Amino acid sequence: MRLFVAAHPPRTVIDESDRAERYLRQRLPALRARFVPPGQRHLTLVFLGEVAADAVDDVTDAVQGAARAARPFGLRTARLGTFPGLRRARVLWLGLDGATREAGDLARALASRMPPGIADATPSGPFVPHVTLARLKGDGGGARANLAEVLPAYVAGDVPWTVARVSLYASELTPEGALHRLLADADLGAGGAAARS
């Protein structure tokens, strides 16, 4: 099964992501993109890729261990951005500022604790905390040409978020988009324990 570890944002951050989506739709009316449903928006910490079913317990234990060794940290909503860049944008996201170093440290700790053979666990490049809003279809309806003007003009809501829990999800790809199923939660801190589903 296809797994990833993420932090699920509070309602206030989801509301800010909704505001960002409305802004993009208004400023880029020809935008061709698949927007992530609000209930599935999250901060991905580690994407694990395909994992054998008999390894899920070990992965859950790794998530629990990394969570127990971490501490809650604060983020806040910030700018809009793209991956991989404006000219070749494929993903539109709402960035997160604040304790970004702690977020990156947690992502690396999660990756380092994974059992052998989890090939996609090691992050490549700097960790950029964000909530994915949309994935462009084809050329995005010509929207790429306007992103350099539209994205910096967004006035961020600066909504705070204390990240205090991480979750292990299974992701199933469907024609309508990915469906996420919660497998386990783990609180950050010495008392953190994973609740398995």
MOSUL-V310864 format. One record per helix or strand. SS is the DSSP state (hx for helix, st for strand). FROM is the first residue (numbers start at 0). TO is the last residue. If there is no record, write none. Layout:
BEGIN
ss:SS from:FROM to:TO
ss:SS from:FROM to:TO
END
This chain:
BEGIN
ss:st from:1 to:6
ss:hx from:10 to:26
ss:st from:32 to:34
ss:hx from:37 to:39
ss:st from:42 to:49
ss:hx from:52 to:68
ss:st from:72 to:82
ss:st from:90 to:97
ss:hx from:99 to:112
ss:hx from:118 to:120
ss:st from:129 to:135
ss:hx from:139 to:141
ss:hx from:143 to:149
ss:st from:159 to:162
ss:st from:164 to:173
ss:st from:176 to:186
ss:st from:193 to:195
END
